[in-house]
Amino acid sequence: MKNRVFGSTLIIAGTAVGAGMLAMPLTSAQMGFGMTFFLLFVLWVLLTFTALLYAEVHQYSPSDAGIAGITEQYFGLTGKLIVNFILLFFMYAVLTAYITGSGNLLFSFLPTSWNLDPEKAQKIAALTFAILFGIIVTIGIALSDITNRLFFGLKVLSFIVLLYFLFGKLSLSNLQYAPTDNLLLFSALPIFFMTFGFHICTPTINEYLQGDNQRLRLACIFGSTGIFVIYIVWQMATHGVLEQSKLIAILNEDPSLNGLIHAFEITTGSKTISEIVRIFSVLALTTSYIGVALGLSNAVKDLLAHFNMSKNNLMVGAITFIPPIIVGFTYPNIFLSAFSFAGVIFAFIGVILPVVLAYKSRKLHPHGRHVRGGNLSLILAVLFAVMIIFVGTFPELLDLPSVVG
């Protein structure tokens, strides 16, 4: 069981640490390392707290109960269906971000003899990526697992090599840059918030730990802390290597993942480092894409079963992949926008829902094991989530500065 806690910690960290990391340097380019550290710290505290709220409500449910199933206990079938649809929209938004990001990273590999303009090349690369790995996920979990293990191992290896090269060029003076605008803290909030989105895997972890609530709590704490440490190391490496003014100038011309890779090449003067960044980025997108696609396809199967509709692999694959492919193909440059939209939805899944479930469960089980903080902490968490939703939905009303890209 101790090994399962360690394995669960890796699952939680692996769920969050992926393509979201790639959005962070784009978003934080103007913020500086100090503000970035502060924002990550606040989000780590908040989302560790709400993960523990999910652990709290799991103790009153069967060990194999999912988020929608727990919701049904307290809010009936209507609540379950609402949560199911919100989870679907969340995963569609994330999948769309991954598809557009893949096109931005891979289009340069297309033959120059095709004489394609960059936007067409991005669309073709994104479509190829989406269909190839969509087929793998549609075939089944066994092939997806083998593919994911291979790419995950390569991702870890490339990340270690990348950090080795980056820390060799790190300058402490680069970490001392002040933000160009203090309100960027709010502008970046939905995107950074989304990068801690591991909460949808807590039911899987609970089942894996056979409903052992203490070990589920430990896995949530260790997993979220691991995410926080990895993000700080990644941000220290990128901010420490990339001079702020040069990075902002390059990203203003090309506010994309390809622009970020170009910034590494220009700033470090090393084509090797920039290509390792590209390789790591592609691997991170791939593992994240497979993981979210598996979750989305399972949600689609459950929904089709609820309405007594056919759930063969072809039908499930079509419903899973066609919508994000269409959106990504139509709007190839919405990587950060899709992440921001997903962050707004995650404010409900990652904060509001666990708070409401914990409040309802405490009414029914007043003497159960509760997360510390009482009702005040629940209220503060909801207020933070409302702020994220408002900032992500109506930034123009607050006259917030735009992050790069």
N, C-alpha and C positions, 0 to 999 in steps of 0.2 A: 504493500500500500504506500510505503514511503517513496518507492520508485514511481508510483502512479502520480503522486503529488508533483514530483519533478517533471514527469511527462506532461501533466496538465499545465504546469507553468510554461513549458515550451510551446504547448498548443496555443495558450493565450497570447504569448509573445509573438508567435508565428502568425497568428490571425491578424494582429495589428501592425506588426513590423513588415512592411512590404511596399506597395506602390505609394502609400500615403507619405512615406519618407521622401519621395521624389518631389512632392508638392511643397515640402517645408522650406527648402532653400529659396524657391521661387517666391514664396509668400513672405519670408522673413528677410529678404535682401535689404529692404530699407529699414528694418527694425533694429539691427545690431544684435550682438549675442546676449547682452544683458537683459533686454526686454524679452527676447526669445526664451531665455532661461526662466524668467519670471512667469511667462504665460504657460510654459510646459509644466512648471511646478504646480501652479493653480489647477490646471486641468488634471494632473496626476492625482492630486488630493481629492478633487470632486469625483472623478470617475472611479477611483478606488472605493470611495464611499458608496457610490451607487451600485458598484459590482457586489459589494458586501450586502446591500439591500436585496439584491437578487438572491444571494446565498441565504439570506434570512427567510425569504418567502419559500425557498425550495424545501426548507425543513418541514413544511406542512403539506407537501405534495408528493406524489409518487416519484421515485428517482428518475423515471424516464419522461417526466412531464416537460414539455416545451414551454416557451414563453407564452404562446397563444393558449396552450392548455391551462397554464396557471391563471391566466386572465379569465378564462371561462369559469374557474372556481369562484371568482369574486364578482364577475360582471356578466355571466351567462354567455349564451351563444353569440349574441350581438357583439359583445366585447371581444370575443375570440375572432370573429370575422373582421372587425375593424383593425385589430392588431395584425392579423394576417395580411391584409391589404397594405397596411403601412410598411410592414416588413418587405413586402414585394416591391413597393416603390423605392424603398431604401436600397435594396440590392440592385434594382434596375439602374438607379442613379450611379452607384459605385461601378457597376459593370460598364456603363457608358463611359465613365471617366477612364477606365482601364483601356477600353478599345481606342479612344481618341489618343491616349498617351502612347499606345503601341505604334500607332501610325506615325506619330511625331518622332519616335525613336528609330523606326525601322525603314523609313522611306529612303534614307541615303544608301541603303543596300541594294535598291533596285537598279537595274542596268541603265547606265547613262544613255545608251543607244536608243532607249525608248523615248527620249526627248519629252519627258513629262514635266509640266509645271509642278511646283512644290505641293500645291493643294491636292491635285489629282494623285500625285505620288503618295501623299499621306493617306488618302482614301483607299487606294489599292493596298497599301501595306497594312492598314487597320483592318480592312475586310479579310485579307489573307490570314492575319493573326486570329481574328475572331472566329472565322470558320474552322481553321485548323484545330485550335484548342477547344472550340465548341463541339467538334466531332468527337474528340477524345473524351470530353465530359459526358456526352450523350451516349457513347458506347457503354460506359459504366464506371463504377467506383474503382474496380480493380486496375484498369488502365490509367485512370486518373491518379490513383495512389502512386503507381510506379513512376509516372511522369512527374508528379509533384515532388517525390523523394529525390529524383535525379536533379531537377532544377533547384530545389531547396538546398541540396548539398553544394551545388555549384554557386548558388547565391551567397552562402556563408563563406565559402572559400574566396570568392571575388571581393566580398566586403572586407575580409581580413587583409587581403593584398592591397585593397584600395586605401584602407586606414594606414597601412604601413607607409605607402608613398605619400599620403596627405600629411601625416604628422611630421614627416621629414621636412616639409615645406611650411609648417605652421609658424605664423608670426603672432606673438602675444599682443602686439599693438593693434592688429586687425580685430581682436576680440573686444577692444575698448571703444569702438565706434558707437556714437549715440544714435538713436532713431532719428530719421529725417522728420518724423511727425509722431507725437505721442499717441495720437488717436489711431495709429496703425494697430495698436494693441487690440482695438475692437474690430477693425477691418479684417484682421487675420483670424479672429476667433472661430468662425464656423469651420474653416479649413483645418486649423490645428486641432480643434475639438474632434473632428472626424478621424484623426489619426490614432485616437485611443479607442476606436470602435471595436472592442473585443467582446462586448456584453452578449452578443447573439450566440456565443458559443458556451455560455455558462450552463445551459441545460445539458449539452453534450458532456461537459466536464463533470457535472453532478452525477450523471448516469455512469460515467467511467469510474468515478470514485464510490460507486454503489451507495449513493445518498449520504455519505459521511460528511456532515455539515462542517465540522471543524476543519477537515482537510480541504473542503471546497473553499472555505474562507482563506486558508493559507495559500492555496493556489491562486486565488484572486489577488491577494496582497503581493506575493512573489512575482506573479505574472505582470501586473501593472507596474511594479517597481522595475522589473527588467526592461519593460518598454521605455520607461522614463530614462533609465541609464543609457540605453542604446541611442535614444533620440538626442540626449545631451552630447554624447560622444560624436554623433553624426553632425550635429550643429556646430560643435566646437571645431571639428575638422573642416567643414565647409566655410564657416565664418573666419576661421583662423588662416585659411589659405587664400580665399577670394577677397581681394580688397573691395570695400563697399562701393566706392564710386565707380570703379570699373565694372563690377558686377551689375549695378543698376543700369549703367549705360548700355551694356550688352543686352540685358533682359528687356530694356525698353525698345530695342530694335527687334528682338525675337523673344517674346515672353512665353517661352515654351521649354519643354525638357531638352529639346535640341539646342536652344539658346543657353541653357545651363551647362550643357556639355561643352559648348563653344567657349563659355566663360572660363571653364577649367583649363582649356587648352591655351587661351590667351593669357590668363593670369599666371599659370604655372610654367608656360612655355614648353609643356610636355604633351605630345600627342598620345603617348602611352597612358598617362593618367586619364586623359579625357576619354579614351577608348575603354579603359577599365570602368569608368563611371557609366559609359553607355552599356557595357555588358552587364554590370550590376543592375542597372535600371531595367533592362529587358528581362532579366531573371526575376527581379522583384515584381514586375508587372505580371509575369507569367504565373508565378506561384499564387499571387493574390487573385488573379483572374480565375484560376482553377478552383481555389477555395470558395470564393463568392459564388461562382457558377454552380458548384455542387450544392451550396446552401439554397440558392435560388431554385434550382431544379427540384430539390426536395420539397420546397414550399409550394411549387407549382403542382407537384404530384398530390400533396395533401389537399390542395384546393380543388383539384379535379376530382379527387375521391369524394370530397364532401358533396359535390354537386352530381355525383354518380356519372361522371364523364370519362371517356377513354383516357387512359394514362400510359399509352405505349411510348416507347423511347422517342419515336419520331415526333409525336405530338408534343411531348414535354420539351424536347430540344427546340422545336420551333417557337413555342411560347417563351422559352427561356432566353433565346438568343436573337430572335428577329427584332423585337422592339429596340434593344440597345444598339444593335447593328444599324438600324435605320436612322436613329438619332445621331449616332456617332458618324455615320457616313454623310449625313446632311450637314452636320456642324462639326467639322474635324478639329476645331481649335477651342473646344470647351472643356479641356481637361480640368482646370482649376474651378470653372463655373460648376461643373458637375459635382466636384468634390464639395464645394460650398453648399450646393443644394442638398447633397447627402448629409452634410453636417447639420443642416436645419432639421431634416427628418430624424437624424440620430438624437437630437435634443429630446425628442419624445421617447424614443426607444431606450436611450442610455440614461435618462434622468427622470423625466416626468412619469413614465410607466412604473419603474421600480419604486419611486416614492409613493405613488398611489397604491400600488400593491402592498407595500410595507405598511402603509397607514391602515388599509382595510384588514390586513392579517393581524395587526396589533389589536384591533378592536375585537377580533374573534379569539385571539390567543394572547391575552394581556400578560401572561406569566412566561411566555416563551423567551428565547434568547434573541435580544434585540441589539442592533447596531447602536453604539452610543451617540448621543446628541439630541435625542428626543424630537419633539415636533419642530423645534426651532431649526434644527439642521435640515429637516425635510423642507421647510418653507424656504430656507436660503437656497437649497439646491434647485427648487422649482423656479425661484426668481432668476437664478443664473441661466436656467434653460430658456426661460421666456426672453431674457436678454439676447441669447444666441439666436433664437428664432426671429426676433425683431431686427437685430443687426443684419442677419443673413437675408431677410426678406425685404426690408425697407432701408437700405444703406443711404439712399439719397435723402430721406427725411432727416437723417442725423448729420448730413453733409460730411460723411466720413471720407477720408482719403482712400484712393484705390491702391491695393497692393499691386506690385508689378505683375502683369499678366492677368 
